[in-house]
Amino acid sequence: MSASLKGGLWGGIAVVCLALMTPGVGSAQEEEALPSVEEVNAHLDKLYRSDSAKSQMTMTIKRDERERELSVQGYSQGEERGLFVITSPAREAGTATLRTSEGLWNYAPRADRLMRVPSGMLSEDWMGSHLTNDDLVRETSFEEDFEVELSWGERDGERVLEATMVPREGAPVTYSKIEYALDAEKWTPIEAVYFDGEEAVRTITFSDVKEVDGRPIPHQVEVRPADAPGEFTRMVYDELEFDVPIEDAIFTQQGMRRQARQYRDQS
């Protein structure tokens, strides 16, 4: 999940930002008062964040003519700790990724091998998907990391809140800007287009919104690269819980091994 997927995708996948507002002018929709940036910032920053979270996700990855499906168990604690374990198919069950404040590690159960992911590999694909290792590591804040312009727009005949987000100097963001479309009433993400310079490089769409602890959470997130529009990575939350008790020990190298072997032994 990234937002970072909270970005990162997971929170995750996670995933948005803001700071300054410049109202548009012209149409009747644009003349209607925009929400305050502070309110939208706070809503987006809190949407996926929690003291802890547990999820079960189905990830479908299509590259070229090949399509594969993974089941992924996820755990997170605060903004720095995350553990993702593949639970199926059997040949990949137990493969895991651990994120802490000290870095990112991958675990291969067949070889019982633990490898730290060096900074030079953060741009590499995660598990063959259209997410990167960097998506799992980066934690961004709407309020602190971006400046934004808000305006009203329209998608499929429905009004949306559009937010053009530009990273502040020094922010941990690798894109030149992100153009978001949000639900006009609940400010839930609908689409995000990521740019490198003036070129769009990937699009993330959000759908199947369900309430989790009173929050409107998209349960399906799809990433499509601009240079290969027929490819995608689709993530569907089968289960998602916030603020659940999770042992600290899970977020250690030994804890990752234990969790990974558990799923490996079950496969």
C-alpha positions in Angstrom: 0.0 0.0 0.0 1.8 4.8 -0.5 1.0 6.5 -0.4 4.3 6.4 0.6 1.9 3.8 0.6 0.6 4.3 3.5 1.6 4.9 1.4 2.4 3.9 1.8 0.1 2.0 0.1 -0.3 1.0 3.3 -0.8 3.2 4.5 1.6 1.9 2.7 0.4 1.7 0.1 -0.2 6.2 1.7 -0.1 9.0 0.2 -0.9 12.8 -0.2 -0.1 16.3 1.0 -0.8 20.2 1.2 -0.2 23.8 2.4 -1.1 26.9 0.5 -4.4 27.7 -1.2 -5.0 29.8 -4.3 -8.8 29.8 -5.2 -9.7 29.6 -8.9 -12.1 32.0 -10.6 -14.4 31.9 -13.5 -17.2 29.3 -13.3 -20.0 29.1 -10.8 -18.5 26.0 -9.2 -15.1 27.8 -8.8 -16.9 30.8 -7.1 -18.3 28.5 -4.4 -16.2 28.7 -1.3 -13.4 26.1 -1.1 -12.7 24.2 2.1 -9.8 25.5 4.2 -6.5 23.9 3.4 -5.9 23.3 7.1 -9.0 21.2 7.4 -8.2 19.2 4.2 -4.6 18.7 5.4 -5.7 17.4 8.7 -8.2 15.0 7.1 -5.8 13.5 4.6 -2.9 13.2 7.1 -5.2 11.3 9.5 -7.0 9.2 6.9 -4.6 6.2 7.0 -2.6 7.0 10.1 -3.1 5.2 13.4 -1.2 3.9 16.3 -1.3 0.5 14.7 -2.9 -1.3 11.8 -3.4 -4.8 10.5 -4.5 -5.8 7.0 -4.9 -8.6 4.6 -4.6 -7.6 1.0 -4.8 -9.2 -2.5 -2.3 -7.8 -4.9 -2.7 -8.4 -8.7 0.3 -7.6 -10.8 0.2 -7.4 -14.6 3.4 -7.0 -16.6 3.5 -7.6 -20.4 1.2 -10.6 -20.9 1.7 -12.1 -17.5 -0.6 -11.6 -14.6 0.1 -12.9 -11.1 -1.7 -12.6 -7.7 -0.3 -12.4 -4.2 -1.9 -12.4 -0.8 -0.1 -10.1 1.6 -0.5 -9.8 5.4 0.5 -6.3 6.7 1.3 -4.9 10.1 2.2 -1.3 11.0 2.9 0.6 14.1 3.2 4.4 14.1 4.8 6.0 11.0 8.1 4.1 11.0 7.4 0.4 11.6 5.9 -1.9 9.0 6.0 -5.6 8.1 4.6 -7.2 4.9 4.5 -10.9 4.5 3.4 -12.8 1.4 1.0 -15.6 2.5 0.3 -17.1 -1.0 0.9 -18.5 -3.5 2.8 -21.4 -1.9 6.0 -20.9 -3.8 6.3 -17.3 -2.5 4.7 -17.7 0.9 6.9 -16.4 3.7 8.8 -13.8 1.6 8.8 -10.7 3.8 9.8 -7.0 4.0 10.5 -5.2 7.2 10.6 -1.4 7.6 12.0 0.3 10.7 13.6 3.7 11.4 16.9 2.0 10.6 16.0 0.9 7.1 14.4 -1.7 4.9 15.1 -5.5 4.9 13.9 -8.3 2.7 13.7 -12.0 3.8 13.8 -15.0 1.5 12.5 -18.0 3.5 13.8 -20.8 1.1 17.4 -19.7 1.7 16.7 -18.3 5.2 18.4 -15.2 4.0 17.9 -11.7 5.3 19.2 -8.8 3.2 19.2 -5.1 3.9 18.0 -3.0 1.0 20.7 -0.5 0.2 19.8 3.1 -0.7 20.8 2.5 -4.3 18.0 -0.1 -4.7 15.2 1.9 -3.2 14.0 2.8 -6.8 13.7 -0.9 -7.6 10.3 -2.7 -8.0 8.9 -4.2 -4.8 8.1 -7.9 -5.4 7.8 -7.3 -9.1 4.9 -4.8 -8.7 4.7 -1.2 -9.9 5.5 0.0 -6.3 9.1 0.6 -5.4 11.1 -0.1 -2.2 11.1 3.7 -1.8 7.3 3.7 -1.7 7.5 1.6 1.4 10.1 3.8 3.1 8.9 7.3 2.4 6.7 9.0 4.9 5.2 12.3 3.8 2.9 14.8 5.4 0.4 16.9 3.6 1.0 19.8 6.0 4.7 19.8 6.2 5.9 18.5 2.8 3.7 20.2 0.1 2.4 23.5 -1.1 -1.0 23.1 -2.8 -3.5 24.9 -5.0 -7.2 23.9 -4.5 -10.0 24.3 -7.1 -13.3 22.7 -8.0 -13.3 20.4 -11.0 -15.6 17.8 -12.6 -15.2 14.0 -13.2 -17.9 12.0 -14.9 -20.5 14.7 -14.3 -19.7 14.9 -10.6 -18.0 17.8 -8.8 -14.5 17.0 -7.3 -12.0 18.9 -5.3 -8.7 19.2 -7.3 -5.4 19.7 -5.5 -2.1 20.4 -7.3 0.6 19.5 -4.8 4.2 20.7 -5.2 6.9 19.4 -2.8 8.5 22.0 -0.6 12.3 22.3 -0.8 13.9 19.5 1.1 10.8 17.4 1.3 11.3 13.6 1.0 9.4 13.4 -2.3 10.9 12.2 -5.6 8.2 13.7 -7.9 7.9 17.3 -9.2 4.2 17.5 -8.5 1.1 15.4 -7.8 -2.3 16.3 -9.2 -5.1 14.9 -6.9 -8.8 14.6 -7.5 -10.7 14.2 -4.2 -14.4 13.5 -3.4 -16.1 16.9 -3.1 -17.8 16.1 0.2 -15.6 13.6 2.1 -12.3 14.6 0.5 -11.5 10.9 -0.2 -8.8 10.4 -2.9 -10.2 9.4 -6.3 -7.1 9.7 -8.5 -3.5 10.9 -8.2 -1.3 11.7 -11.2 2.5 11.8 -10.5 4.8 14.0 -12.5 8.5 14.0 -13.3 9.1 17.6 -14.6 6.1 18.2 -16.8 5.6 14.5 -17.8 3.1 12.3 -16.1 4.8 9.1 -15.0 2.1 7.2 -13.1 -1.5 7.3 -12.2 -3.1 5.9 -9.0 -6.8 5.4 -8.8 -8.8 4.8 -5.6 -12.2 3.1 -5.4 -14.5 0.9 -3.4 -14.8 3.3 -0.4 -15.8 1.7 2.9 -15.9 3.1 6.4 -13.3 1.7 8.8 -13.7 3.2 12.3 -15.6 6.1 10.9 -13.0 6.8 8.2 -13.9 6.6 4.4 -11.1 4.3 3.2 -10.7 3.3 -0.4 -10.4 -0.5 -0.4 -9.1 -0.8 -3.9 -6.0 1.1 -5.2 -4.6 0.6 -8.7 -1.2 1.9 -10.0 -0.6 2.3 -13.7 2.7 3.4 -15.2 2.5 6.0 -18.0 5.1 4.3 -20.2 3.2 0.9 -20.1 -0.6 1.7 -19.9 -1.5 -1.9 -20.3 0.3 -2.8 -17.1 -1.0 -2.3 -13.5 -0.7 -3.3 -9.9 -4.1 -3.5 -8.1 -4.3 -3.8 -4.4 -7.6 -4.8 -2.7 -8.0 -4.7 1.1 -9.8 -7.9 2.2 -9.4 -6.9 5.8 -8.3 -3.7 7.4 -8.2 -2.8 11.1 -6.9 0.3 12.9 -5.5 0.6 16.4 -5.3 -3.1 17.1 -2.7 -4.6 19.6 0.5 -5.7 17.8 3.6 -6.9 19.6 6.7 -4.7 19.3 8.7 -7.9 18.7 7.1 -8.4 15.3 9.1 -5.4 14.0 12.5 -6.9 14.5 14.6 -9.1 12.3 13.9 -12.1 14.5 10.2 -11.2 14.6 10.0 -11.0 10.8 11.6 -14.4 10.5 9.1 -15.9 12.9 6.1 -14.4 11.1 7.5 -15.4 7.7 8.2 -19.0 8.7 4.7 -19.3 10.1 3.2 -18.6 6.7 5.9 -20.7 5.0 5.0 -23.7 7.2 1.3 -23.3 6.4 1.8 -23.3 2.7 
